[in-house]
């Protein structure tokens, strides 16, 4: 009976469109890239200009669709594509992104958008935490592991030669958009990689369940 009650409560939360993480952060489920995601993004996180940060693999699959949909909002979007892989989460890449944003006259009335897995999410979040002493950012995770872990904890960081995630900040995304279609996109284009990342996500879910 207790389990049935919990399942029903979970269904009601899902139907309500989102789960609040903090007073200033929410996870949304029912906005798709093919539909209202970009419109909802600019409504919930109003800014003068936006910066999309994505790695080259993710951008090759979803980039043109995202830019096309975002342009329908009438807002200005700058796009920074970074190399894929853990080595991207570095001081050098953070500096490169910050310089890109400054060159494009971005200021405090700006918002960063992370489109990708945990590496892009961590890097983008840390950029947003320190740029102009802190600006809003949005997480759009494209892997299961990022959906259940990296995008919702508020932990942002980069790696150093002395270890991983040693320099960072706590900075919650204003909104996290969960669109399961991103998982389908990878499974069609890169099935082997999608399988590995799915298993990593399931392992994280099991670990979290065991801890709590």
LUMDRENNU-525061 format. One record per residue (C-alpha): residue in three letters; residue number from 1; x, y, z. Coordinates in pm, 1 decimal, always signed. Last residue first. Layout:
BEGIN
+---------+-----+----------+----------+----------+
! residuo ! num !        X !        Y !        Z !
+---------+-----+----------+----------+----------+
!     ALA ! NUM !        X !        Y !        Z !
...
+---------+-----+----------+----------+----------+
REM end
This chain:
BEGIN
+---------+-----+----------+----------+----------+
! residuo ! num !        X !        Y !        Z !
+---------+-----+----------+----------+----------+
!     UNK ! 212 !  +1900.5 !   +711.7 !    +46.7 !
!     UNK ! 211 !  +2242.7 !   +567.0 !    -26.6 !
!     UNK ! 210 !  +2110.7 !   +256.0 !   -201.7 !
!     UNK ! 209 !  +1868.7 !   +455.8 !   -415.9 !
!     UNK ! 208 !  +2145.4 !   +696.8 !   -517.2 !
!     UNK ! 207 !  +2370.5 !   +407.7 !   -615.1 !
!     UNK ! 206 !  +2091.8 !   +240.4 !   -815.0 !
!     UNK ! 205 !  +2020.8 !   +565.4 !  -1002.7 !
!     UNK ! 204 !  +2392.6 !   +614.0 !  -1068.0 !
!     UNK ! 203 !  +2421.1 !   +260.5 !  -1207.4 !
!     UNK ! 202 !  +2121.7 !   +325.8 !  -1434.4 !
!     UNK ! 201 !  +2293.6 !   +636.5 !  -1569.0 !
!     UNK ! 200 !  +2619.8 !   +454.2 !  -1634.5 !
!     UNK ! 199 !  +2427.4 !   +179.8 !  -1813.6 !
!     UNK ! 198 !  +2257.3 !   +438.5 !  -2034.4 !
!     UNK ! 197 !  +2593.4 !   +599.8 !  -2108.2 !
!     UNK ! 196 !  +2741.8 !   +272.1 !  -2224.7 !
!     UNK ! 195 !  +2436.9 !   +188.4 !  -2438.6 !
!     UNK ! 194 !  +2433.9 !   +534.4 !  -2597.3 !
!     UNK ! 193 !  +2801.2 !   +499.3 !  -2686.4 !
!     UNK ! 192 !  +2735.3 !   +170.7 !  -2864.0 !
!     UNK ! 191 !  +2420.9 !   +302.7 !  -3036.1 !
!     UNK ! 190 !  +2579.3 !   +621.4 !  -3175.8 !
!     UNK ! 189 !  +2336.4 !   +787.9 !  -3418.3 !
!     UNK ! 188 !  +2007.0 !   +616.3 !  -3329.4 !
!     UNK ! 187 !  +2077.8 !   +571.9 !  -2958.4 !
!     UNK ! 186 !  +2205.5 !   +929.3 !  -2940.0 !
!     UNK ! 185 !  +1885.6 !  +1082.2 !  -3071.3 !
!     UNK ! 184 !  +1670.5 !   +853.3 !  -2858.1 !
!     UNK ! 183 !  +1838.3 !   +982.4 !  -2541.5 !
!     UNK ! 182 !  +1774.0 !  +1340.6 !  -2651.1 !
!     UNK ! 181 !  +1408.0 !  +1252.9 !  -2704.3 !
!     UNK ! 180 !  +1381.7 !  +1197.4 !  -2328.1 !
!     UNK ! 179 !  +1358.1 !  +1574.3 !  -2277.0 !
!     UNK ! 178 !  +1439.0 !  +1681.1 !  -1919.7 !
!     UNK ! 177 !  +1478.9 !  +2060.9 !  -1899.3 !
!     UNK ! 176 !  +1663.4 !  +2186.6 !  -1591.2 !
!     UNK ! 175 !  +1575.4 !  +2542.2 !  -1490.1 !
!     UNK ! 174 !  +1743.7 !  +2808.1 !  -1276.7 !
!     UNK ! 173 !  +2058.5 !  +2598.6 !  -1263.9 !
!     UNK ! 172 !  +2202.2 !  +2584.6 !   -911.8 !
!     UNK ! 171 !  +2549.5 !  +2725.1 !   -850.3 !
!     UNK ! 170 !  +2778.6 !  +2561.0 !   -594.8 !
!     UNK ! 169 !  +3131.5 !  +2643.9 !   -699.6 !
!     UNK ! 168 !  +3438.0 !  +2493.2 !   -863.4 !
!     UNK ! 167 !  +3804.8 !  +2402.7 !   -848.6 !
!     UNK ! 166 !  +3902.1 !  +2049.3 !   -741.2 !
!     UNK ! 165 !  +3658.7 !  +1870.6 !   -973.7 !
!     UNK ! 164 !  +3914.8 !  +1614.8 !  -1088.4 !
!     UNK ! 163 !  +4273.0 !  +1597.3 !   -963.8 !
!     UNK ! 162 !  +4613.7 !  +1760.6 !   -940.0 !
!     UNK ! 161 !  +4648.6 !  +1856.9 !  -1307.5 !
!     UNK ! 160 !  +4320.4 !  +2046.3 !  -1261.6 !
!     UNK ! 159 !  +3957.3 !  +1960.4 !  -1338.9 !
!     UNK ! 158 !  +3661.2 !  +2197.0 !  -1356.9 !
!     UNK ! 157 !  +3362.4 !  +2238.5 !  -1129.6 !
!     UNK ! 156 !  +2990.2 !  +2288.9 !  -1081.9 !
!     UNK ! 155 !  +2779.3 !  +2131.6 !   -807.1 !
!     UNK ! 154 !  +2415.5 !  +2242.5 !   -812.9 !
!     UNK ! 153 !  +2300.2 !  +1882.5 !   -777.2 !
!     UNK ! 152 !  +2045.5 !  +1860.3 !  -1057.8 !
!     UNK ! 151 !  +2233.3 !  +1849.9 !  -1387.9 !
!     UNK ! 150 !  +2518.8 !  +1620.5 !  -1282.4 !
!     UNK ! 149 !  +2313.1 !  +1334.8 !  -1139.4 !
!     UNK ! 148 !  +1991.1 !  +1190.7 !  -1282.3 !
!     UNK ! 147 !  +1977.0 !  +1379.7 !  -1611.4 !
!     UNK ! 146 !  +2354.6 !  +1388.1 !  -1657.1 !
!     UNK ! 145 !  +2370.6 !  +1009.9 !  -1623.0 !
!     UNK ! 144 !  +2077.8 !   +966.7 !  -1862.1 !
!     UNK ! 143 !  +2253.2 !  +1170.6 !  -2129.5 !
!     UNK ! 142 !  +2135.9 !  +1485.4 !  -2313.4 !
!     UNK ! 141 !  +2108.2 !  +1724.1 !  -2019.2 !
!     UNK ! 140 !  +1952.8 !  +2066.0 !  -2087.6 !
!     UNK ! 139 !  +2076.0 !  +2274.0 !  -1793.3 !
!     UNK ! 138 !  +1999.4 !  +2645.1 !  -1774.5 !
!     UNK ! 137 !  +2220.7 !  +2919.8 !  -1637.1 !
!     UNK ! 136 !  +2175.2 !  +3239.8 !  -1444.3 !
!     UNK ! 135 !  +2461.6 !  +3488.4 !  -1396.6 !
!     UNK ! 134 !  +2728.1 !  +3512.4 !  -1126.5 !
!     UNK ! 133 !  +3006.4 !  +3751.9 !  -1032.3 !
!     UNK ! 132 !  +3014.0 !  +3897.1 !  -1388.0 !
!     UNK ! 131 !  +3102.0 !  +3542.0 !  -1499.8 !
!     UNK ! 130 !  +3181.6 !  +3335.6 !  -1188.4 !
!     UNK ! 129 !  +2885.1 !  +3102.9 !  -1137.3 !
!     UNK ! 128 !  +2795.2 !  +3105.3 !  -1507.5 !
!     UNK ! 127 !  +3139.0 !  +2972.7 !  -1605.0 !
!     UNK ! 126 !  +3111.4 !  +2711.8 !  -1329.9 !
!     UNK ! 125 !  +2772.1 !  +2600.1 !  -1456.3 !
!     UNK ! 124 !  +2894.3 !  +2580.3 !  -1813.4 !
!     UNK ! 123 !  +3186.7 !  +2357.1 !  -1716.5 !
!     UNK ! 122 !  +2980.9 !  +2124.0 !  -1498.5 !
!     UNK ! 121 !  +2702.7 !  +2093.7 !  -1756.4 !
!     UNK ! 120 !  +2941.5 !  +2045.8 !  -2047.5 !
!     UNK ! 119 !  +3121.9 !  +1764.0 !  -1867.9 !
!     UNK ! 118 !  +2801.3 !  +1610.4 !  -1732.5 !
!     UNK ! 117 !  +2631.8 !  +1562.8 !  -2066.3 !
!     UNK ! 116 !  +2509.9 !  +1807.1 !  -2327.9 !
!     UNK ! 115 !  +2336.4 !  +2138.3 !  -2385.9 !
!     UNK ! 114 !  +2439.1 !  +2388.3 !  -2117.8 !
!     UNK ! 113 !  +2267.1 !  +2725.2 !  -2161.7 !
!     UNK ! 112 !  +2429.4 !  +3039.6 !  -2021.9 !
!     UNK ! 111 !  +2219.4 !  +3348.6 !  -1946.4 !
!     UNK ! 110 !  +2291.1 !  +3718.9 !  -1984.2 !
!     UNK ! 109 !  +2183.9 !  +4045.6 !  -1822.7 !
!     UNK ! 108 !  +2508.0 !  +4055.5 !  -1624.0 !
!     UNK ! 107 !  +2705.4 !  +4119.1 !  -1942.6 !
!     UNK ! 106 !  +2766.4 !  +3966.8 !  -2285.1 !
!     UNK ! 105 !  +2944.8 !  +4195.3 !  -2528.6 !
!     UNK ! 104 !  +3024.2 !  +3917.6 !  -2779.3 !
!     UNK ! 103 !  +3397.1 !  +3946.0 !  -2707.7 !
!     UNK ! 102 !  +3311.2 !  +3908.1 !  -2339.3 !
!     UNK ! 101 !  +3125.9 !  +3581.6 !  -2402.5 !
!     UNK ! 100 !  +3407.8 !  +3439.9 !  -2614.4 !
!     UNK !  99 !  +3663.3 !  +3545.5 !  -2351.6 !
!     UNK !  98 !  +3461.2 !  +3361.8 !  -2086.6 !
!     UNK !  97 !  +3440.0 !  +3051.6 !  -2305.8 !
!     UNK !  96 !  +3815.4 !  +3050.0 !  -2367.3 !
!     UNK !  95 !  +3888.1 !  +3104.2 !  -1997.3 !
!     UNK !  94 !  +3670.7 !  +2806.9 !  -1904.7 !
!     UNK !  93 !  +3844.9 !  +2604.4 !  -2175.7 !
!     UNK !  92 !  +4189.6 !  +2682.2 !  -2033.4 !
!     UNK !  91 !  +4083.5 !  +2617.3 !  -1675.2 !
!     UNK !  90 !  +3966.6 !  +2271.0 !  -1776.8 !
!     UNK !  89 !  +3657.5 !  +2056.0 !  -1826.1 !
!     UNK !  88 !  +3741.3 !  +2000.0 !  -2193.1 !
!     UNK !  87 !  +3978.8 !  +1719.5 !  -2093.1 !
!     UNK !  86 !  +3674.3 !  +1510.1 !  -1997.6 !
!     UNK !  85 !  +3561.9 !  +1465.7 !  -2356.8 !
!     UNK !  84 !  +3404.1 !  +1644.9 !  -2650.7 !
!     UNK !  83 !  +3564.4 !  +1959.7 !  -2790.0 !
!     UNK !  82 !  +3372.5 !  +2285.4 !  -2738.9 !
!     UNK !  81 !  +3101.7 !  +2456.3 !  -2943.7 !
!     UNK !  80 !  +3015.8 !  +2811.8 !  -2836.0 !
!     UNK !  79 !  +2690.8 !  +2950.3 !  -2974.7 !
!     UNK !  78 !  +2561.4 !  +3305.5 !  -2927.0 !
!     UNK !  77 !  +2185.0 !  +3352.6 !  -2906.2 !
!     UNK !  76 !  +1990.6 !  +3677.9 !  -2934.1 !
!     UNK !  75 !  +1618.2 !  +3653.2 !  -2862.0 !
!     UNK !  74 !  +1339.2 !  +3651.5 !  -3120.4 !
!     UNK !  73 !  +1187.9 !  +3336.2 !  -2969.4 !
!     UNK !  72 !  +1176.8 !  +3165.8 !  -3311.4 !
!     UNK !  71 !  +1556.9 !  +3184.7 !  -3318.5 !
!     UNK !  70 !  +1558.6 !  +2933.5 !  -3034.0 !
!     UNK !  69 !  +1383.9 !  +2670.5 !  -3245.1 !
!     UNK !  68 !  +1633.5 !  +2703.5 !  -3529.1 !
!     UNK !  67 !  +1929.0 !  +2712.1 !  -3290.1 !
!     UNK !  66 !  +1806.5 !  +2397.4 !  -3114.1 !
!     UNK !  65 !  +1742.5 !  +2210.2 !  -3438.9 !
!     UNK !  64 !  +2084.1 !  +2305.5 !  -3577.2 !
!     UNK !  63 !  +2259.0 !  +2193.8 !  -3260.0 !
!     UNK !  62 !  +2092.6 !  +1858.3 !  -3192.3 !
!     UNK !  61 !  +2308.5 !  +1594.1 !  -3360.9 !
!     UNK !  60 !  +2629.5 !  +1776.9 !  -3455.9 !
!     UNK !  59 !  +2595.4 !  +1990.4 !  -3142.3 !
!     UNK !  58 !  +2601.2 !  +1685.3 !  -2917.7 !
!     UNK !  57 !  +2920.5 !  +1553.2 !  -3072.6 !
!     UNK !  56 !  +3093.6 !  +1893.6 !  -3087.7 !
!     UNK !  55 !  +3030.1 !  +1977.8 !  -2723.9 !
!     UNK !  54 !  +2764.3 !  +2229.9 !  -2631.8 !
!     UNK !  53 !  +2753.0 !  +2580.3 !  -2484.0 !
!     UNK !  52 !  +2461.7 !  +2805.6 !  -2580.9 !
!     UNK !  51 !  +2504.2 !  +3168.6 !  -2479.7 !
!     UNK !  50 !  +2198.7 !  +3387.5 !  -2425.0 !
!     UNK !  49 !  +2136.0 !  +3762.2 !  -2456.6 !
!     UNK !  48 !  +1906.7 !  +4018.3 !  -2297.0 !
!     UNK !  47 !  +1781.6 !  +3774.4 !  -2036.4 !
!     UNK !  46 !  +1454.7 !  +3622.7 !  -1916.8 !
!     UNK !  45 !  +1490.7 !  +3280.3 !  -1751.5 !
!     UNK !  44 !  +1139.7 !  +3136.5 !  -1718.7 !
!     UNK !  43 !  +1000.3 !  +3288.8 !  -2037.4 !
!     UNK !  42 !  +1323.1 !  +3245.9 !  -2235.7 !
!     UNK !  41 !  +1333.1 !  +2876.4 !  -2146.7 !
!     UNK !  40 !   +961.8 !  +2815.0 !  -2201.5 !
!     UNK !  39 !   +989.4 !  +2937.2 !  -2560.8 !
!     UNK !  38 !  +1298.9 !  +2722.4 !  -2611.2 !
!     UNK !  37 !  +1134.3 !  +2407.4 !  -2475.9 !
!     UNK !  36 !   +792.7 !  +2452.8 !  -2640.5 !
!     UNK !  35 !   +788.6 !  +2182.2 !  -2906.9 !
!     UNK !  34 !  +1053.2 !  +1987.5 !  -3095.4 !
!     UNK !  33 !  +1298.8 !  +2057.6 !  -2814.2 !
!     UNK !  32 !  +1040.1 !  +1916.4 !  -2575.1 !
!     UNK !  31 !   +875.8 !  +2074.1 !  -2271.4 !
!     UNK !  30 !   +694.4 !  +1831.9 !  -2040.7 !
!     UNK !  29 !   +961.3 !  +1738.3 !  -1790.4 !
!     UNK !  28 !  +1073.8 !  +2047.6 !  -1599.5 !
!     UNK !  27 !  +1324.7 !  +2047.8 !  -1312.2 !
!     UNK !  26 !  +1307.2 !  +2361.1 !  -1096.7 !
!     UNK !  25 !  +1551.4 !  +2599.5 !   -930.4 !
!     UNK !  24 !  +1502.4 !  +2923.1 !   -735.4 !
!     UNK !  23 !  +1313.2 !  +2802.3 !   -427.1 !
!     UNK !  22 !  +1514.6 !  +2480.2 !   -443.5 !
!     UNK !  21 !  +1479.3 !  +2155.9 !   -639.6 !
!     UNK !  20 !  +1118.9 !  +2216.2 !   -748.6 !
!     UNK !  19 !   +984.5 !  +1920.3 !   -949.7 !
!     UNK !  18 !   +807.8 !  +1977.0 !  -1279.0 !
!     UNK !  17 !   +513.9 !  +1948.4 !  -1514.4 !
!     UNK !  16 !   +234.8 !  +1886.3 !  -1263.6 !
!     UNK !  15 !   +178.4 !  +1553.8 !  -1438.0 !
!     UNK !  14 !   +519.3 !  +1433.1 !  -1321.0 !
!     UNK !  13 !   +444.1 !  +1533.1 !   -960.3 !
!     UNK !  12 !   +109.9 !  +1349.3 !   -978.9 !
!     UNK !  11 !   +277.0 !  +1036.2 !  -1113.3 !
!     UNK !  10 !   +530.6 !  +1042.1 !   -829.9 !
!     UNK !   9 !   +249.4 !  +1065.7 !   -575.0 !
!     UNK !   8 !    +78.1 !   +765.8 !   -734.1 !
!     UNK !   7 !   +399.5 !   +565.2 !   -714.0 !
!     UNK !   6 !   +446.8 !   +659.2 !   -349.2 !
!     UNK !   5 !    +89.4 !   +558.7 !   -261.6 !
!     UNK !   4 !   +132.3 !   +225.0 !   -437.2 !
!     UNK !   3 !   +455.2 !   +165.5 !   -243.1 !
!     UNK !   2 !   +281.7 !   +238.3 !    +89.5 !
!     UNK !   1 !     +0.0 !     +0.0 !     +0.0 !
+---------+-----+----------+----------+----------+
REM end
